[in-house]
Amino acid sequence: MKIAVLNETSAADKNADILAALDGRGHEVINAGMVKTGAQPELTYIHTGLISAILLNLKRVDFVVGGCGTGQGYLNSVMQYPGVVCGHILNSLDAWLFTQINGGNCISLMLNQGYGWAADVNLSFIFDRVFSVESGCGYPAHRQASQRQSRETLEKISELAHRPFAGIVATLPDDVINPAIEYPGIEELIDVDSIEDADLKAAFQERMKS
């Protein structure tokens, strides 16, 4: 699995903890930022939510680990976009249930509030569980069929409720999209020339040009 790690500025100092907790699990981990508080451009959860959606919609990654001080801001930010199913994960049981029931491709972590003694161990426990079960299989067993159907229904609702991603990229305000696409390493991850969807490619070409 290819996993992106995205920290907003208030939680940049937790970046190393997340990387350490993901290490040795056999996944390809892309550290997309932020790794240092105060680095420029500075990414808030508004920007990390957008970057997460870009990487997922372009299929550059399979899964995103994000978050912010409480985890709520990033959750709300990333869920504004199509193609994203994110859970607010506080502990290993959250992770275990979210993977099975919701089959998501993104998690939001609480990285300042309550982040104290053994918080790094809690991160490790979360990743132990989030990758330990079949995504979207359903839980408990007698609810599996119903939960799979509900997840498929939510995917259809998301498609209907959101504009095409190309239109979103084309019309986002400069102060939202520019810090995201100008952050070191993001342009290379987007890799505009390799985007297959013509509308999406054109939208990114125009934004990169400006």
TINU-44092 format. One record per residue: chain; x, y, z of N, C-alpha, C in turn. Coordinates in nm, 3 decimals, always signed. Layout:
% TINU-44092
 chaine     n_x     n_y     n_z    ca_x    ca_y    ca_z     c_x     c_y     c_z
      A       X       Y       Z       X       Y       Z       X       Y       Z
...
***
This chain:
% TINU-44092
 chaine     n_x     n_y     n_z    ca_x    ca_y    ca_z     c_x     c_y     c_z
      A  +0.084  -0.119  +0.000  +0.000  +0.000  +0.000  +0.088  +0.124  +0.000
      A  +0.045  +0.226  -0.075  +0.118  +0.353  -0.077  +0.042  +0.451  +0.013
      A  +0.110  +0.501  +0.116  +0.048  +0.583  +0.218  +0.113  +0.721  +0.222
      A  +0.031  +0.827  +0.220  +0.081  +0.962  +0.238  +0.058  +1.006  +0.382
      A  +0.156  +1.074  +0.439  +0.144  +1.133  +0.573  +0.140  +1.284  +0.555
      A  +0.037  +1.347  +0.613  +0.019  +1.491  +0.599  -0.013  +1.554  +0.734
      A  +0.076  +1.639  +0.781  +0.055  +1.712  +0.906  +0.036  +1.860  +0.877
      A  -0.064  +1.920  +0.939  -0.075  +2.066  +0.928  +0.024  +2.130  +1.026
      A  +0.036  +2.262  +1.017  +0.143  +2.332  +1.088  +0.140  +2.312  +1.240
      A  +0.020  +2.307  +1.300  +0.014  +2.295  +1.446  +0.058  +2.159  +1.496
      A  +0.060  +2.061  +1.407  +0.098  +1.925  +1.446  +0.223  +1.877  +1.373
      A  +0.299  +1.972  +1.318  +0.419  +1.934  +1.242  +0.519  +1.857  +1.327
      A  +0.523  +1.889  +1.456  +0.621  +1.821  +1.542  +0.584  +1.675  +1.570
      A  +0.464  +1.633  +1.530  +0.422  +1.493  +1.548  +0.452  +1.409  +1.425
      A  +0.504  +1.473  +1.320  +0.531  +1.403  +1.195  +0.625  +1.285  +1.215
      A  +0.731  +1.306  +1.293  +0.828  +1.198  +1.315  +0.766  +1.082  +1.390
      A  +0.674  +1.109  +1.483  +0.607  +1.002  +1.558  +0.524  +0.915  +1.464
      A  +0.454  +0.979  +1.371  +0.370  +0.905  +1.276  +0.457  +0.818  +1.186
      A  +0.565  +0.874  +1.136  +0.654  +0.796  +1.049  +0.712  +0.676  +1.123
      A  +0.750  +0.698  +1.248  +0.806  +0.589  +1.327  +0.703  +0.478  +1.350
      A  +0.578  +0.517  +1.373  +0.473  +0.418  +1.398  +0.437  +0.340  +1.271
      A  +0.461  +0.400  +1.155  +0.433  +0.331  +1.027  +0.552  +0.248  +0.978
      A  +0.667  +0.273  +1.033  +0.789  +0.207  +0.985  +0.784  +0.055  +1.006
      A  +0.838  -0.017  +0.909  +0.851  -0.162  +0.922  +0.725  -0.241  +0.894
      A  +0.625  -0.179  +0.835  +0.499  -0.249  +0.808  +0.486  -0.294  +0.662
      A  +0.587  -0.266  +0.583  +0.586  -0.311  +0.445  +0.515  -0.219  +0.348
      A  +0.479  -0.098  +0.393  +0.411  -0.003  +0.306  +0.511  +0.100  +0.252
      A  +0.477  +0.158  +0.138  +0.554  +0.271  +0.086  +0.495  +0.398  +0.146
      A  +0.573  +0.468  +0.224  +0.524  +0.586  +0.295  +0.581  +0.712  +0.230
      A  +0.492  +0.803  +0.192  +0.531  +0.931  +0.134  +0.507  +1.039  +0.238
      A  +0.614  +1.102  +0.284  +0.601  +1.208  +0.383  +0.577  +1.339  +0.310
      A  +0.449  +1.378  +0.298  +0.413  +1.492  +0.215  +0.413  +1.624  +0.291
      A  +0.441  +1.625  +0.422  +0.450  +1.749  +0.500  +0.338  +1.758  +0.601
      A  +0.345  +1.853  +0.693  +0.461  +1.935  +0.723  +0.552  +1.863  +0.821
      A  +0.680  +1.887  +0.806  +0.777  +1.822  +0.894  +0.836  +1.920  +0.995
      A  +0.808  +2.049  +0.977  +0.866  +2.150  +1.066  +0.769  +2.265  +1.082
      A  +0.736  +2.299  +1.205  +0.648  +2.411  +1.233  +0.709  +2.541  +1.182
      A  +0.629  +2.620  +1.113  +0.675  +2.748  +1.064  +0.740  +2.745  +0.927
      A  +0.757  +2.625  +0.868  +0.812  +2.617  +0.733  +0.716  +2.686  +0.636
      A  +0.769  +2.730  +0.524  +0.687  +2.802  +0.426  +0.682  +2.727  +0.294
      A  +0.568  +2.728  +0.223  +0.442  +2.784  +0.270  +0.385  +2.703  +0.386
      A  +0.318  +2.771  +0.478  +0.263  +2.706  +0.595  +0.130  +2.641  +0.561
      A  +0.115  +2.515  +0.595  -0.006  +2.440  +0.562  -0.098  +2.431  +0.684
      A  -0.219  +2.483  +0.671  -0.322  +2.460  +0.771  -0.397  +2.334  +0.733
      A  -0.495  +2.296  +0.814  -0.574  +2.177  +0.779  -0.656  +2.200  +0.651
      A  -0.680  +2.325  +0.616  -0.746  +2.354  +0.488  -0.661  +2.301  +0.373
      A  -0.531  +2.327  +0.381  -0.441  +2.287  +0.273  -0.410  +2.137  +0.275
      A  -0.390  +2.081  +0.395  -0.360  +1.938  +0.399  -0.481  +1.855  +0.357
      A  -0.602  +1.904  +0.386  -0.721  +1.835  +0.337  -0.726  +1.833  +0.186
      A  -0.694  +1.947  +0.124  -0.692  +1.955  -0.022  -0.584  +1.866  -0.082
      A  -0.463  +1.872  -0.027  -0.355  +1.787  -0.079  -0.394  +1.640  -0.070
      A  -0.455  +1.602  +0.041  -0.499  +1.463  +0.058  -0.596  +1.423  -0.052
      A  -0.693  +1.510  -0.079  -0.791  +1.482  -0.183  -0.727  +1.473  -0.321
      A  -0.631  +1.561  -0.346  -0.560  +1.556  -0.474  -0.489  +1.422  -0.491
      A  -0.415  +1.381  -0.390  -0.338  +1.257  -0.401  -0.429  +1.135  -0.415
      A  -0.542  +1.136  -0.347  -0.636  +1.023  -0.357  -0.708  +1.022  -0.492
      A  -0.752  +1.139  -0.537  -0.826  +1.145  -0.663  -0.737  +1.117  -0.784
      A  -0.609  +1.153  -0.774  -0.514  +1.121  -0.881  -0.458  +0.980  -0.868
      A  -0.498  +0.910  -0.761  -0.451  +0.774  -0.734  -0.299  +0.768  -0.718
      A  -0.243  +0.875  -0.665  -0.100  +0.876  -0.634  -0.072  +0.796  -0.508
      A  -0.172  +0.787  -0.420  -0.160  +0.707  -0.299  -0.290  +0.629  -0.280
      A  -0.282  +0.527  -0.196  -0.399  +0.445  -0.164  -0.465  +0.490  -0.034
      A  -0.388  +0.557  +0.051  -0.435  +0.587  +0.186  -0.362  +0.710  +0.237
      A  -0.433  +0.792  +0.316  -0.372  +0.911  +0.373  -0.388  +0.909  +0.525
      A  -0.280  +0.940  +0.593  -0.281  +0.961  +0.738  -0.264  +1.110  +0.761
      A  -0.370  +1.174  +0.810  -0.366  +1.317  +0.836  -0.410  +1.346  +0.978
      A  -0.444  +1.470  +1.002  -0.490  +1.509  +1.134  -0.456  +1.653  +1.162
      A  -0.488  +1.696  +1.283  -0.458  +1.832  +1.327  -0.463  +1.831  +1.480
      A  -0.480  +1.946  +1.541  -0.479  +1.951  +1.686  -0.582  +1.859  +1.749
      A  -0.706  +1.868  +1.703  -0.813  +1.782  +1.755  -0.850  +1.669  +1.660
      A  -0.809  +1.681  +1.534  -0.850  +1.586  +1.431  -0.979  +1.625  +1.363
      A  -1.053  +1.719  +1.421  -1.183  +1.756  +1.366  -1.171  +1.847  +1.244
      A  -1.079  +1.944  +1.250  -1.064  +2.036  +1.139  -1.023  +1.965  +1.011
      A  -0.921  +1.880  +1.022  -0.877  +1.805  +0.904  -0.987  +1.715  +0.851
      A  -1.059  +1.649  +0.942  -1.169  +1.562  +0.900  -1.270  +1.640  +0.817
      A  -1.311  +1.756  +0.865  -1.409  +1.836  +0.792  -1.353  +1.889  +0.661
      A  -1.225  +1.924  +0.660  -1.162  +1.975  +0.539  -1.157  +1.869  +0.429
      A  -1.104  +1.753  +0.461  -1.085  +1.651  +0.358  -1.216  +1.593  +0.307
      A  -1.320  +1.594  +0.393  -1.448  +1.538  +0.353  -1.530  +1.631  +0.264
      A  -1.477  +1.749  +0.234  -1.545  +1.838  +0.139  -1.526  +1.790  -0.005
      A  -1.438  +1.693  -0.026  -1.400  +1.655  -0.162  -1.451  +1.515  -0.197
      A  -1.475  +1.491  -0.326  -1.517  +1.357  -0.369  -1.404  +1.257  -0.356
      A  -1.440  +1.130  -0.349  -1.340  +1.024  -0.350  -1.268  +1.004  -0.219
      A  -1.318  +1.065  -0.110  -1.252  +1.055  +0.020  -1.349  +0.999  +0.123
      A  -1.306  +0.896  +0.196  -1.382  +0.843  +0.309  -1.288  +0.846  +0.429
      A  -1.312  +0.940  +0.521  -1.219  +0.963  +0.631  -1.285  +0.935  +0.765
      A  -1.207  +0.880  +0.858  -1.254  +0.854  +0.993  -1.172  +0.930  +1.096
      A  -1.237  +0.974  +1.202  -1.169  +1.040  +1.314  -1.127  +0.930  +1.412
      A  -0.999  +0.901  +1.416  -0.948  +0.783  +1.487  -0.872  +0.825  +1.612
      A  -0.921  +0.781  +1.727  -0.859  +0.816  +1.854  -0.783  +0.700  +1.917
      A  -0.822  +0.576  +1.882  -0.758  +0.460  +1.944  -0.767  +0.340  +1.850
      A  -0.711  +0.229  +1.894  -0.702  +0.111  +1.807  -0.839  +0.051  +1.776
      A  -0.935  +0.060  +1.868  -1.068  +0.006  +1.840  -1.137  +0.089  +1.731
      A  -1.123  +0.222  +1.738  -1.174  +0.307  +1.630  -1.118  +0.261  +1.496
      A  -0.986  +0.239  +1.493  -0.919  +0.201  +1.370  -0.970  +0.069  +1.317
      A  -0.986  -0.028  +1.405  -1.029  -0.163  +1.367  -1.171  -0.161  +1.311
      A  -1.260  -0.087  +1.376  -1.398  -0.081  +1.331  -1.412  +0.003  +1.205
      A  -1.341  +0.115  +1.197  -1.349  +0.201  +1.080  -1.307  +0.128  +0.953
      A  -1.199  +0.053  +0.962  -1.152  -0.020  +0.844  -1.256  -0.120  +0.796
      A  -1.311  -0.196  +0.889  -1.406  -0.301  +0.849  -1.541  -0.245  +0.805
      A  -1.593  -0.151  +0.879  -1.729  -0.104  +0.854  -1.733  +0.003  +0.745
      A  -1.640  +0.098  +0.750  -1.645  +0.211  +0.657  -1.552  +0.195  +0.538
      A  -1.451  +0.109  +0.550  -1.361  +0.085  +0.438  -1.299  +0.212  +0.384
      A  -1.256  +0.300  +0.473  -1.209  +0.430  +0.430  -1.070  +0.430  +0.370
      A  -1.034  +0.545  +0.311  -0.901  +0.561  +0.252  -0.822  +0.674  +0.318
      A  -0.868  +0.717  +0.436  -0.806  +0.830  +0.501  -0.843  +0.828  +0.649
      A  -0.748  +0.865  +0.736  -0.781  +0.879  +0.877  -0.732  +1.014  +0.929
      A  -0.806  +1.068  +1.025  -0.770  +1.193  +1.088  -0.736  +1.166  +1.235
      A  -0.617  +1.208  +1.275  -0.567  +1.183  +1.410  -0.571  +1.310  +1.495
      A  -0.596  +1.292  +1.624  -0.590  +1.401  +1.721  -0.446  +1.413  +1.768
      A  -0.377  +1.520  +1.727  -0.232  +1.526  +1.742  -0.181  +1.629  +1.842
      A  -0.271  +1.707  +1.901  -0.231  +1.798  +2.008  -0.315  +1.776  +2.133
      A  -0.446  +1.783  +2.118  -0.534  +1.760  +2.234  -0.514  +1.619  +2.287
      A  -0.481  +1.608  +2.414  -0.465  +1.478  +2.476  -0.341  +1.402  +2.431
      A  -0.252  +1.468  +2.359  -0.133  +1.399  +2.308  -0.024  +1.404  +2.414
      A  -0.025  +1.305  +2.501  +0.067  +1.306  +2.614  +0.149  +1.179  +2.623
      A  +0.164  +1.132  +2.746  +0.247  +1.016  +2.774  +0.197  +0.894  +2.696
      A  +0.288  +0.827  +2.624  +0.262  +0.707  +2.543  +0.175  +0.734  +2.422
      A  +0.162  +0.861  +2.381  +0.083  +0.891  +2.261  +0.145  +0.826  +2.137
      A  +0.277  +0.819  +2.133  +0.343  +0.755  +2.020  +0.312  +0.606  +2.016
      A  +0.296  +0.544  +2.134  +0.259  +0.403  +2.141  +0.115  +0.385  +2.091
      A  +0.028  +0.478  +2.126  -0.110  +0.473  +2.078  -0.114  +0.478  +1.926
      A  -0.029  +0.561  +1.865  -0.022  +0.566  +1.719  +0.014  +0.429  +1.662
      A  +0.110  +0.364  +1.722  +0.150  +0.232  +1.676  +0.035  +0.132  +1.687
      A  -0.039  +0.138  +1.798  -0.154  +0.049  +1.816  -0.261  +0.077  +1.711
      A  -0.282  +0.205  +1.679  -0.380  +0.241  +1.576  -0.343  +0.178  +1.442
      A  -0.216  +0.190  +1.404  -0.174  +0.134  +1.275  -0.172  -0.019  +1.278
      A  -0.148  -0.077  +1.395  -0.160  -0.222  +1.407  -0.298  -0.268  +1.361
      A  -0.400  -0.194  +1.402  -0.539  -0.236  +1.377  -0.595  -0.187  +1.245
      A  -0.556  -0.067  +1.202  -0.617  -0.015  +1.080  -0.578  -0.098  +0.958
      A  -0.462  -0.164  +0.965  -0.417  -0.246  +0.853  -0.429  -0.396  +0.881
      A  -0.502  -0.433  +0.986  -0.505  -0.573  +1.027  -0.625  -0.651  +0.974
      A  -0.724  -0.581  +0.920  -0.847  -0.647  +0.877  -0.881  -0.605  +0.734
      A  -0.972  -0.679  +0.673  -1.013  -0.650  +0.536  -1.094  -0.521  +0.532
      A  -1.054  -0.431  +0.445  -1.123  -0.303  +0.434  -1.264  -0.321  +0.378
      A  -1.363  -0.268  +0.450  -1.500  -0.270  +0.404  -1.570  -0.403  +0.415
      A  -1.514  -0.496  +0.490  -1.575  -0.630  +0.497  -1.701  -0.633  +0.583
      A  -1.715  -0.536  +0.674  -1.832  -0.532  +0.761  -1.809  -0.601  +0.894
      A  -1.876  -0.550  +0.998  -1.867  -0.607  +1.132  -1.991  -0.565  +1.210
      A  -2.049  -0.657  +1.290  -2.018  -0.800  +1.304  -2.066  -0.879  +1.182
      A  -2.041  -1.008  +1.186  -2.063  -1.092  +1.067  -2.205  -1.082  +1.014
      A  -2.304  -1.079  +1.102  -2.443  -1.080  +1.054  -2.485  -0.946  +0.993
      A  -2.398  -0.842  +1.004  -2.428  -0.712  +0.947  -2.344  -0.683  +0.823
      A  -2.263  -0.779  +0.779  -2.168  -0.752  +0.672  -2.236  -0.710  +0.542
      A  -2.337  -0.783  +0.500  -2.403  -0.752  +0.372  -2.466  -0.613  +0.376
      A  -2.533  -0.581  +0.483  -2.598  -0.452  +0.497  -2.496  -0.338  +0.497
      A  -2.385  -0.358  +0.568  -2.285  -0.253  +0.575  -2.213  -0.233  +0.443
      A  -2.188  -0.338  +0.369  -2.129  -0.324  +0.236  -2.222  -0.244  +0.145
      A  -2.351  -0.275  +0.153  -2.449  -0.203  +0.072  -2.453  -0.054  +0.110
      A  -2.447  -0.027  +0.239  -2.447  +0.112  +0.285  -2.325  +0.187  +0.235
      A  -2.210  +0.120  +0.237  -2.088  +0.187  +0.190  -2.098  +0.217  +0.041
      A  -2.150  +0.123  -0.039  -2.169  +0.147  -0.182  -2.266  +0.261  -0.207
      A  -2.371  +0.268  -0.124  -2.468  +0.376  -0.137  -2.403  +0.511  -0.108
      A  -2.318  +0.517  -0.005  -2.249  +0.642  +0.026  -2.156  +0.686  -0.086
      A  -2.092  +0.592  -0.153  -2.006  +0.626  -0.266  -2.088  +0.693  -0.377
      A  -2.207  +0.639  -0.403  -2.294  +0.697  -0.506  -2.342  +0.835  -0.464
      A  -2.376  +0.851  -0.335  -2.419  +0.981  -0.285  -2.307  +1.083  -0.299
      A  -2.184  +1.041  -0.268  -2.069  +1.131  -0.280  -2.051  +1.178  -0.423
      A  -2.067  +1.089  -0.518  -2.054  +1.126  -0.660  -2.160  +1.228  -0.699
      A  -2.282  +1.207  -0.651  -2.392  +1.296  -0.686  -2.381  +1.431  -0.616
      A  -2.327  +1.429  -0.496  -2.326  +1.550  -0.412  -2.207  +1.641  -0.440
      A  -2.105  +1.591  -0.510  -1.986  +1.671  -0.536  -1.975  +1.708  -0.684
      A  -1.915  +1.821  -0.709  -1.877  +1.856  -0.846  -1.760  +1.769  -0.889
      A  -1.738  +1.753  -1.021  -1.619  +1.681  -1.066  -1.492  +1.747  -1.011
      A  -1.392  +1.667  -0.979  -1.273  +1.718  -0.913  -1.200  +1.821  -0.999
      A  -1.206  +1.806  -1.132  -1.140  +1.903  -1.220  -1.199  +2.042  -1.201
      A  -1.331  +2.049  -1.187  -1.396  +2.178  -1.165  -1.359  +2.239  -1.031
      A  -1.340  +2.156  -0.932  -1.298  +2.205  -0.800  -1.158  +2.265  -0.808
      A  -1.066  +2.192  -0.870  -0.928  +2.241  -0.885  -0.926  +2.373  -0.961
      A  -1.008  +2.384  -1.065  -1.007  +2.502  -1.151  -1.058  +2.627  -1.080
      A  -1.146  +2.612  -0.982  -1.215  +2.728  -0.925  -1.182  +2.757  -0.779
      A  -1.099  +2.678  -0.716  -1.062  +2.706  -0.577  -0.989  +2.841  -0.567
      A  -1.011  +2.916  -0.460  -0.939  +3.042  -0.442  -0.788  +3.020  -0.436
      A  -0.714  +3.118  -0.482  -0.569  +3.108  -0.485  -0.510  +3.081  -0.347
      A  -0.568  +3.144  -0.243  -0.510  +3.127  -0.110  -0.535  +2.990  -0.051
      A  -0.620  +2.912  -0.115  -0.641  +2.773  -0.075  -0.550  +2.680  -0.154
      A  -0.551  +2.694  -0.285  -0.480  +2.594  -0.366  -0.331  +2.625  -0.381
      A  -0.292  +2.751  -0.385  -0.151  +2.781  -0.410  -0.057  +2.729  -0.302
      A  -0.085  +2.750  -0.172  +0.006  +2.692  -0.072  +0.014  +2.541  -0.081
      A  -0.097  +2.477  -0.121  -0.098  +2.331  -0.131  -0.008  +2.281  -0.243
      A  -0.025  +2.339  -0.363  +0.051  +2.287  -0.477  +0.194  +2.341  -0.480
      A  +0.220  +2.448  -0.403  +0.355  +2.504  -0.399  +0.440  +2.446  -0.288
      A  +0.378  +2.364  -0.200  +0.456  +2.305  -0.092  +0.561  +2.211  -0.151
      A  +0.684  +2.213  -0.100  +0.791  +2.131  -0.158  +0.752  +1.984  -0.174
      A  +0.769  +1.934  -0.296  +0.745  +1.794  -0.326  +0.606  +1.764  -0.381
      A  +0.510  +1.855  -0.363  +0.373  +1.826  -0.406  +0.359  +1.829  -0.558
      A  +0.424  +1.924  -0.624  +0.416  +1.929  -0.770  +0.469  +1.800  -0.832
      A  +0.576  +1.746  -0.774  +0.631  +1.620  -0.825  +0.535  +1.505  -0.802
      A  +0.465  +1.505  -0.689  +0.367  +1.400  -0.663  +0.248  +1.409  -0.758
      A  +0.205  +1.531  -0.786  +0.094  +1.549  -0.880  +0.134  +1.501  -1.018
      A  +0.254  +1.536  -1.063  +0.307  +1.490  -1.192  +0.206  +1.514  -1.304
      A  +0.183  +1.640  -1.334  +0.076  +1.681  -1.425  +0.081  +1.607  -1.558
      A  +0.199  +1.591  -1.614  +0.210  +1.530  -1.747  +0.156  +1.388  -1.752
      A  +0.151  +1.320  -1.639  +0.105  +1.181  -1.639  -0.043  +1.166  -1.606
      A  -0.114  +1.278  -1.580  -0.256  +1.270  -1.548  -0.333  +1.228  -1.673
      A  -0.411  +1.123  -1.663  -0.481  +1.068  -1.779  -0.610  +1.142  -1.811
      A  -0.683  +1.186  -1.709  -0.807  +1.258  -1.732  -0.777  +1.395  -1.792
      A  -0.830  +1.422  -1.912  -0.796  +1.544  -1.985  -0.840  +1.670  -1.912
      A  -0.960  +1.669  -1.856  -1.009  +1.787  -1.785  -0.927  +1.815  -1.660
      A  -0.894  +1.710  -1.587  -0.816  +1.726  -1.465  -0.675  +1.773  -1.497
      A  -0.618  +1.717  -1.603  -0.485  +1.758  -1.645  -0.483  +1.906  -1.683
      A  -0.585  +1.948  -1.758  -0.592  +2.088  -1.800  -0.609  +2.181  -1.681
      A  -0.687  +2.139  -1.582  -0.710  +2.221  -1.464  -0.580  +2.241  -1.386
      A  -0.504  +2.135  -1.370  -0.378  +2.146  -1.298  -0.275  +2.225  -1.378
      A  -0.272  +2.206  -1.508  -0.179  +2.282  -1.592  -0.204  +2.432  -1.577
      A  -0.329  +2.470  -1.576  -0.364  +2.611  -1.563  -0.325  +2.666  -1.425
      A  -0.350  +2.587  -1.320  -0.317  +2.634  -1.185  -0.165  +2.640  -1.165
      A  -0.093  +2.543  -1.220  +0.052  +2.543  -1.206  +0.113  +2.661  -1.282
      A  +0.052  +2.695  -1.396  +0.103  +2.805  -1.480  +0.089  +2.939  -1.409
      A  -0.021  +2.951  -1.332  -0.046  +3.080  -1.266  +0.031  +3.090  -1.134
***
